[in-house]
Amino acid sequence: MNKKKIGLAALVLMIFSSIFGFGNGPVAFFQMGYASIIWYVLGALLFFLPTSMMYAEFGASYKDSKGGIYTWMEGALGKKTAFIATFIALASWVVWMISVAQKVWIPLSTMFFGHDTTQSWHLFGLTSPQTIGLLAIIFVLVVAFFVTRGMESISKISSVGGMFVMALNVLLLIVSVIVLIANHGQFAEPVTGKSFIIPENPAFQTPFQLISFALYAVFAYAGMEQMGGMMDDIEKPEKTYPRGVMIATMVITFGYALSILLWGVTSNWGHLASMKHVNLGNITYVLMNNLGVALGTSLGFTQATALTIGAWFARFAGLSMFMAYLGSFFVLTYSPLKSFILGSPKEVWPKSVVRLNKAGVPSVAVWIQAGLVVLFIFGIAFGGSDANQLYLILTNMGNVSSTLPYVFLIVAFPIFKKLNNVEHPIVFYKSMTVTWIVTAIVECLIIISMVMTVVPLFMSHDYANAFWTIIGPILFGFIAWVLYEHGERKHGKL
């Protein structure tokens, strides 16, 4: 029986749902206002579009591999470099877990109280960040406990959460249009030609600071490599895939640009910046609250009613994001880890780490990973940061850790193109000259934006933020090197 292939429309929808992140728009608006739009457009043209084509070529050539990006890099960069690079990629998931374990309490709080109350949470005499850190540690350990017992069904929560998040996008569009009509085209954040070029945020004024924002744009388009192995499932992939990516690129880019613009209908950037309780962790719920309040006001309701509508909008966002976070956390606690362990050389790992339990989960590896996450959370939460600093650190950590593996993956692509012992059933980049030019452009974008994120932290003597921003990839790179060296000493050349 022939398996039904994925058509163009289904592929575009799949790419959109996998890549487009509702929370990226609020973060961009809060960081740079309308000026962030041009960076999201550049991120699509200089990162998302060219790398998507690279992943298709990789995926088509290694369609039967279990190791994912490790296998993609192994032939081009060698086992050792591929192992270290993939281990660093694993760090990005760990950093994501560190971040989400602490951020997940914000939508939970908003769901119950209508707004973020986490900054007033104090258990056992601890500060708010320390209290959130303690709750995050408990959350990580509880999830690890259930994951090692094969509680995969809980991941279905994420698909329900995904539908709710899609509803948030529709809500944003419809309500913003209603408010805009009621206010006779008046935006809460005034729209001028200058506002699309020069951000109001004093933290993004110099060319270096502006370039550092490119990392946010790259991060907003990350994850396409996970779809690289699907070429066999796509109908006429050599034609359907590039068309799908082109259409998805336009749709996602337009979606981000429209989202950022629409937040300006009901929220003023200067007002947001003056609110002490607003940070990168809760900005989505603050903006959703403003959306509801603006709707109530524009429809002529009393202030009390408008505030109630705002609180319920925030609650709906809290419910949606909490379910999406929860489901994703269960899946990502074991899925990338299991894929990497099964796909990389067995000699590198201690036997206990490779062993799967009755539920088919590498339980020892899951607990080691949970232990690392707990250590990081403890260090960040009890490091003396306030809430604003905490969520800035978590955002920077996630951006750098998630983007660094692309440096290795992209540089491997032109080398992979020259491999004669590998089949190349799909070829999008016909010319090696074009391949090298595209590789150079994408690499420069990623490396420069990462450097511009980290260097200013050292220059401003913000050593705590700088340390946590870079420690994840460095630590995981070192651990990977030690593991590989130990494996070679024990078993010879791998």
C-alpha positions as CSV (number, residue, x, y, z in Angstrom):
1,M,0.0,0.0,0.0
2,N,1.4,3.4,-1.1
3,K,1.9,5.9,1.7
4,K,0.2,9.2,1.1
5,K,2.7,11.9,0.3
6,I,2.8,15.4,1.7
7,G,1.5,18.0,-0.8
8,L,2.4,21.7,-1.2
9,A,-0.4,23.1,1.1
10,A,0.3,20.6,3.8
11,L,4.0,21.2,3.7
12,V,3.6,25.0,4.0
13,L,1.2,24.5,7.0
14,M,3.6,22.1,8.6
15,I,6.6,24.5,8.2
16,F,4.5,27.4,9.5
17,S,3.3,25.6,12.6
18,S,6.8,24.3,13.4
19,I,8.7,27.6,13.0
20,F,6.3,30.5,13.7
21,G,6.4,31.3,17.4
22,F,3.6,33.5,18.8
23,G,5.9,34.7,21.7
24,N,8.6,36.0,19.2
25,G,6.5,39.0,18.2
26,P,5.9,40.4,21.7
27,V,9.7,40.0,22.5
28,A,10.6,41.8,19.3
29,F,8.2,44.6,19.9
30,F,9.4,45.0,23.5
31,Q,13.0,45.0,22.5
32,M,13.0,47.3,19.4
33,G,9.4,48.2,18.6
34,Y,8.6,48.5,14.8
35,A,12.4,48.7,14.1
36,S,12.6,44.9,14.7
37,I,10.6,44.2,11.6
38,I,13.4,44.8,9.2
39,W,15.6,42.4,11.1
40,Y,13.0,39.7,10.9
41,V,12.9,40.2,7.1
42,L,16.7,40.0,6.9
43,G,16.6,36.8,9.1
44,A,14.2,35.2,6.7
45,L,16.2,36.1,3.6
46,L,19.7,35.6,4.9
47,F,19.1,32.6,7.2
48,F,15.8,30.8,7.0
49,L,15.5,30.5,3.2
50,P,19.1,29.5,2.3
51,T,19.5,27.1,5.2
52,S,16.2,25.3,4.6
53,M,17.5,24.3,1.1
54,M,20.7,23.0,2.7
55,Y,18.8,20.9,5.2
56,A,16.8,19.4,2.3
57,E,20.0,18.3,0.5
58,F,21.3,16.8,3.8
59,G,18.1,15.1,4.7
60,A,17.7,13.5,1.2
61,S,21.2,12.1,1.3
62,Y,20.9,10.7,4.8
63,K,17.2,9.8,4.8
64,D,17.8,6.4,6.6
65,S,20.0,7.8,9.4
66,K,18.9,7.8,13.0
67,G,21.5,10.4,14.1
68,G,20.0,13.5,12.7
69,I,22.4,16.4,12.4
70,Y,25.2,14.3,13.8
71,T,25.1,12.1,10.7
72,W,24.8,15.1,8.4
73,M,28.1,16.5,9.9
74,E,30.0,13.3,10.4
75,G,31.0,12.7,6.7
76,A,32.0,16.3,6.2
77,L,33.7,17.3,9.5
78,G,34.7,13.9,10.9
79,K,33.2,12.0,13.9
80,K,34.9,14.0,16.6
81,T,33.9,17.4,15.4
82,A,30.4,16.2,14.6
83,F,30.1,14.7,18.0
84,I,31.2,17.9,19.8
85,A,29.0,20.1,17.6
86,T,25.9,17.8,18.2
87,F,26.6,17.8,21.9
88,I,26.6,21.6,21.8
89,A,23.3,21.4,20.0
90,L,22.1,19.3,22.9
91,A,23.1,22.2,25.1
92,S,20.6,24.3,23.3
93,W,17.8,22.0,24.3
94,V,19.1,22.0,27.9
95,V,19.2,25.8,27.9
96,W,15.7,25.8,26.6
97,M,14.7,23.5,29.5
98,I,16.4,25.8,32.0
99,S,14.5,28.8,30.5
100,V,11.1,27.2,30.2
101,A,11.3,25.5,33.7
102,Q,11.4,29.1,35.1
103,K,9.1,30.8,32.5
104,V,6.4,28.2,32.8
105,W,5.3,29.7,36.1
106,I,4.4,33.0,34.4
107,P,1.6,31.6,32.2
108,L,0.4,29.4,35.1
109,S,0.2,32.5,37.4
110,T,-1.5,34.5,34.7
111,M,-4.0,31.7,34.1
112,F,-5.2,31.9,37.7
113,F,-4.8,35.5,38.6
114,G,-5.2,37.3,35.2
115,H,-1.7,38.8,35.3
116,D,1.8,37.8,36.3
117,T,2.2,37.6,40.0
118,T,5.4,35.6,40.1
119,Q,7.5,38.7,41.1
120,S,5.6,38.7,44.5
121,W,6.1,35.0,45.2
122,H,8.3,34.3,48.2
123,L,8.7,30.8,49.7
124,F,10.7,30.2,52.9
125,G,12.0,33.7,52.9
126,L,13.5,33.5,49.4
127,T,13.5,36.3,46.9
128,S,11.1,36.0,43.9
129,P,13.8,34.7,41.4
130,Q,15.0,32.2,44.0
131,T,11.4,31.1,44.6
132,I,10.9,30.6,40.9
133,G,14.2,28.8,40.7
134,L,13.1,26.4,43.5
135,L,9.8,25.7,41.7
136,A,11.6,25.2,38.4
137,I,13.9,22.6,40.0
138,I,10.9,20.7,41.4
139,F,9.2,20.9,37.9
140,V,12.3,19.5,36.2
141,L,12.6,16.6,38.6
142,V,8.9,15.7,38.4
143,V,9.0,15.7,34.6
144,A,12.2,13.6,34.5
145,F,10.5,11.1,36.9
146,F,7.4,10.7,34.6
147,V,9.5,10.7,31.4
148,T,11.7,7.8,32.6
149,R,8.4,5.9,33.0
150,G,7.3,6.4,29.4
151,M,4.7,9.1,30.0
152,E,4.8,10.1,26.3
153,S,1.0,10.6,26.0
154,I,1.3,13.8,28.0
155,S,3.1,15.3,24.9
156,K,-0.4,15.4,23.3
157,I,-1.0,18.4,25.5
158,S,1.4,20.4,23.2
159,S,-0.8,19.8,20.1
160,V,-3.8,21.1,22.0
161,G,-1.7,24.0,23.2
162,G,-0.7,24.6,19.6
163,M,-4.3,25.0,18.5
164,F,-4.8,27.5,21.4
165,V,-1.7,29.4,20.3
166,M,-3.0,29.5,16.7
167,A,-6.2,31.0,18.2
168,L,-4.1,33.7,19.8
169,N,-2.9,34.8,16.4
170,V,-6.4,35.0,15.1
171,L,-7.5,36.9,18.2
172,L,-4.6,39.4,17.8
173,L,-5.6,40.1,14.2
174,I,-9.4,40.4,14.6
175,V,-9.2,42.5,17.8
176,S,-6.5,44.8,16.5
177,V,-8.5,45.5,13.4
178,I,-11.7,46.3,15.5
179,V,-9.7,48.6,17.8
180,L,-8.0,50.3,14.9
181,I,-11.4,51.0,13.2
182,A,-12.9,52.2,16.5
183,N,-9.9,54.5,17.0
184,H,-10.1,55.9,13.5
185,G,-6.8,54.4,12.5
186,Q,-4.9,55.7,15.5
187,F,-2.1,53.4,16.8
188,A,-1.1,53.4,20.5
189,E,2.5,53.3,19.3
190,P,2.7,56.0,16.6
191,V,3.7,54.8,13.1
192,T,6.3,57.0,11.4
193,G,9.0,56.2,8.8
194,K,11.7,56.7,11.4
195,S,10.1,54.2,13.8
196,F,10.8,51.3,11.4
197,I,14.5,52.2,11.3
198,I,15.5,53.7,14.6
199,P,14.4,51.9,17.8
200,E,13.3,53.8,20.8
201,N,15.0,51.4,23.2
202,P,18.3,53.0,24.3
203,A,19.8,49.5,24.5
204,F,19.7,49.2,20.7
205,Q,21.1,52.4,19.3
206,T,24.6,51.7,18.1
207,P,25.4,49.6,15.0
208,F,26.8,46.8,17.2
209,Q,23.7,46.7,19.4
210,L,21.5,46.6,16.3
211,I,23.5,43.7,14.8
212,S,23.2,41.8,18.0
213,F,19.4,41.8,17.5
214,A,19.9,39.7,14.4
215,L,20.3,36.8,16.8
216,Y,16.7,37.2,17.9
217,A,15.6,37.1,14.3
218,V,17.7,34.0,13.6
219,F,16.3,32.3,16.7
220,A,12.7,33.1,15.5
221,Y,13.4,31.0,12.4
222,A,15.3,28.1,14.1
223,G,14.2,24.5,14.0
224,M,13.9,23.8,10.2
225,E,16.7,21.2,10.4
226,Q,14.2,18.9,12.2
227,M,12.2,18.7,9.0
228,G,15.3,17.9,6.8
229,G,14.8,14.2,7.0
230,M,11.3,14.3,5.6
231,M,12.2,14.4,1.9
232,D,10.9,10.8,1.3
233,D,7.5,11.8,2.6
234,I,7.0,14.8,0.3
235,E,5.4,14.5,-3.1
236,K,7.9,15.4,-5.9
237,P,10.3,16.9,-3.3
238,E,12.7,18.4,-5.8
239,K,9.8,20.8,-6.9
240,T,7.4,20.8,-3.9
241,Y,9.9,21.4,-1.2
242,P,11.6,24.6,-2.6
243,R,8.1,26.0,-3.5
244,G,6.8,25.2,0.0
245,V,9.8,26.8,1.6
246,M,9.5,30.0,-0.6
247,I,5.8,30.3,0.3
248,A,6.4,29.5,4.0
249,T,9.2,32.1,4.1
250,M,6.9,34.8,2.8
251,V,4.0,33.7,5.0
252,I,6.1,33.5,8.2
253,T,8.0,36.7,7.5
254,F,4.7,38.6,6.8
255,G,3.2,37.0,9.9
256,Y,6.0,38.2,12.1
257,A,6.0,41.7,10.6
258,L,2.2,42.0,10.9
259,S,2.3,40.7,14.5
260,I,4.9,43.3,15.5
261,L,2.9,46.0,13.8
262,L,-0.4,44.9,15.4
263,W,1.0,45.0,18.9
264,G,1.5,48.7,18.3
265,V,-2.2,49.2,17.8
266,T,-3.0,48.6,21.5
267,S,0.4,49.1,23.3
268,N,2.7,52.0,23.5
269,W,6.4,51.2,23.7
270,G,7.3,54.1,26.0
271,H,4.5,53.1,28.4
272,L,5.7,49.4,28.5
273,A,9.3,50.5,29.1
274,S,8.2,52.6,32.1
275,M,6.4,49.6,33.8
276,K,8.8,48.1,36.3
277,H,7.1,44.7,36.4
278,V,7.3,44.1,32.6
279,N,10.1,41.8,31.4
280,L,11.0,39.4,28.6
281,G,9.3,36.6,30.5
282,N,5.9,38.1,30.9
283,I,5.7,40.6,28.0
284,T,3.3,38.3,26.0
285,Y,0.7,38.3,28.7
286,V,1.1,42.0,29.4
287,L,0.5,42.8,25.7
288,M,-2.5,40.3,25.6
289,N,-4.0,42.1,28.6
290,N,-3.5,45.5,26.8
291,L,-5.3,44.0,23.8
292,G,-8.3,43.0,25.8
293,V,-8.4,46.4,27.7
294,A,-8.2,48.3,24.4
295,L,-11.1,46.2,22.9
296,G,-13.3,46.9,25.9
297,T,-12.5,50.6,25.8
298,S,-13.0,50.9,22.0
299,L,-16.4,49.2,22.4
300,G,-17.5,51.8,25.0
301,F,-17.5,49.5,28.0
302,T,-16.7,50.8,31.5
303,Q,-13.1,50.8,32.7
304,A,-13.9,48.0,35.1
305,T,-15.3,45.8,32.3
306,A,-12.4,46.6,30.0
307,L,-9.9,45.6,32.7
308,T,-11.9,42.3,33.2
309,I,-11.7,41.6,29.5
310,G,-8.0,42.3,29.5
311,A,-7.5,39.9,32.4
312,W,-9.4,37.1,30.6
313,F,-7.3,37.7,27.4
314,A,-4.2,37.3,29.5
315,R,-5.7,34.2,31.2
316,F,-6.4,32.7,27.7
317,A,-2.8,33.4,26.7
318,G,-1.5,31.9,29.9
319,L,-3.6,28.7,29.4
320,S,-2.4,28.4,25.8
321,M,1.3,28.9,26.5
322,F,1.3,26.7,29.6
323,M,-0.1,23.8,27.7
324,A,2.3,24.3,24.8
325,Y,5.3,24.6,27.3
326,L,4.2,21.5,29.2
327,G,3.8,19.2,26.3
328,S,7.0,20.4,24.6
329,F,9.0,20.0,27.8
330,F,8.0,16.3,28.2
331,V,9.0,15.6,24.6
332,L,12.2,17.5,24.6
333,T,13.4,16.1,27.9
334,Y,14.1,12.7,26.2
335,S,13.6,13.0,22.4
336,P,16.8,14.9,21.3
337,L,18.8,13.0,23.9
338,K,17.6,9.6,22.7
339,S,18.2,10.5,19.1
340,F,21.7,11.7,19.7
341,I,22.7,8.6,21.9
342,L,21.3,6.1,19.3
343,G,22.9,7.9,16.3
344,S,26.4,8.7,17.7
345,P,29.3,6.2,18.3
346,K,28.3,3.8,21.2
347,E,32.0,3.6,22.3
348,V,31.9,7.2,23.5
349,W,29.2,6.7,26.1
350,P,29.3,4.8,29.4
351,K,27.2,1.7,29.1
352,S,24.7,2.9,31.7
353,V,24.0,6.1,29.6
354,V,23.3,4.1,26.4
355,R,21.1,1.5,28.1
356,L,17.3,1.9,27.6
357,N,14.9,1.0,30.3
358,K,11.6,-1.0,29.9
359,A,9.8,2.1,28.7
360,G,12.4,2.5,25.9
361,V,13.9,5.6,27.6
362,P,17.6,6.2,28.4
363,S,16.7,6.8,32.0
364,V,20.3,7.4,33.3
365,A,20.9,10.0,30.6
366,V,17.6,11.7,31.4
367,W,18.6,12.0,35.1
368,I,22.1,13.2,34.3
369,Q,20.5,15.8,32.0
370,A,18.0,16.8,34.7
371,G,20.9,17.2,37.2
372,L,22.7,19.6,34.9
373,V,19.5,21.6,34.3
374,V,19.0,21.8,38.1
375,L,22.6,23.0,38.7
376,F,22.2,25.7,36.0
377,I,18.8,26.8,37.4
378,F,20.3,27.0,41.0
379,G,23.2,29.0,39.8
380,I,21.1,31.5,37.8
381,A,18.3,31.9,40.3
382,F,20.5,32.2,43.4
383,G,23.1,34.4,41.6
384,G,21.5,37.7,42.8
385,S,19.6,38.7,39.7
386,D,16.3,40.6,39.8
387,A,13.4,39.4,37.6
388,N,14.3,41.7,34.6
389,Q,17.9,40.5,34.6
390,L,16.9,36.9,35.1
391,Y,14.7,36.8,32.0
392,L,17.3,38.8,29.9
393,I,19.9,36.2,30.9
394,L,17.6,33.3,30.0
395,T,16.7,34.9,26.6
396,N,20.4,35.5,25.8
397,M,21.4,32.0,26.9
398,G,18.7,30.5,24.6
399,N,19.6,32.6,21.6
400,V,23.3,31.9,21.7
401,S,23.0,28.2,22.6
402,S,20.4,27.5,20.0
403,T,22.2,29.3,17.2
404,L,25.8,28.1,17.8
405,P,25.3,24.6,16.4
406,Y,24.3,26.2,13.0
407,V,27.9,27.5,12.7
408,F,29.1,23.9,12.4
409,L,26.2,22.6,10.4
410,I,26.4,25.3,7.8
411,V,30.2,25.1,7.4
412,A,29.8,21.3,6.8
413,F,27.4,21.9,3.9
414,P,29.9,22.8,1.1
415,I,32.2,20.0,2.2
416,F,29.2,17.6,2.1
417,K,28.5,18.8,-1.4
418,K,31.9,17.5,-2.5
419,L,31.5,14.0,-1.0
420,N,31.6,11.3,-3.7
421,N,30.7,8.4,-1.4
422,V,27.3,9.9,-0.6
423,E,24.3,10.0,-2.9
424,H,22.9,13.4,-3.7
425,P,19.3,12.7,-4.9
426,I,18.2,16.3,-4.4
427,V,20.4,19.2,-5.4
428,F,19.2,22.8,-5.0
429,Y,22.6,24.5,-5.1
430,K,23.9,23.6,-8.5
431,S,27.0,25.7,-8.4
432,M,29.8,25.4,-5.8
433,T,30.5,29.1,-6.2
434,V,26.9,29.9,-5.2
435,T,27.2,27.4,-2.4
436,W,30.3,29.0,-0.9
437,I,28.9,32.5,-1.2
438,V,25.6,31.6,0.5
439,T,27.6,29.7,3.2
440,A,29.8,32.7,3.9
441,I,26.8,35.1,4.1
442,V,24.9,32.9,6.5
443,E,28.0,32.1,8.7
444,C,28.9,35.8,8.9
445,L,25.3,36.7,10.0
446,I,25.3,34.1,12.8
447,I,28.9,34.6,14.1
448,I,28.7,38.4,14.0
449,S,25.3,38.5,15.7
450,M,26.5,36.1,18.4
451,V,29.7,38.1,19.0
452,M,27.7,41.3,19.2
453,T,25.5,39.7,21.8
454,V,28.3,38.6,24.1
455,V,31.1,41.3,23.6
456,P,29.0,44.3,24.8
457,L,28.2,42.4,28.0
458,F,31.9,42.2,28.8
459,M,32.4,45.8,27.7
460,S,29.7,47.0,30.1
461,H,31.1,44.8,32.9
462,D,27.9,42.8,33.0
463,Y,30.0,39.7,33.8
464,A,27.1,37.6,35.3
465,N,25.0,37.9,32.2
466,A,28.0,37.3,29.9
467,F,29.0,34.2,31.9
468,W,25.6,32.5,31.8
469,T,25.2,33.5,28.1
470,I,28.3,31.5,27.0
471,I,28.7,28.9,29.7
472,G,26.2,26.4,28.2
473,P,27.9,25.8,24.8
474,I,31.4,26.0,26.4
475,L,30.6,23.4,29.2
476,F,28.9,21.0,26.8
477,G,31.7,21.3,24.2
478,F,34.2,20.5,27.0
479,I,32.1,17.5,28.2
480,A,31.8,16.2,24.6
481,W,35.6,16.5,24.1
482,V,36.3,14.6,27.4
483,L,33.8,11.9,26.5
484,Y,35.3,11.4,23.0
485,E,38.9,11.4,24.2
486,H,38.0,8.8,26.8
487,G,36.2,6.7,24.2
488,E,39.3,6.8,21.9
489,R,41.7,5.9,24.8
490,K,39.5,2.9,25.7
491,H,38.5,1.6,22.2
492,G,41.1,3.1,19.9
493,K,40.3,5.4,16.9
494,L,36.5,5.6,16.6
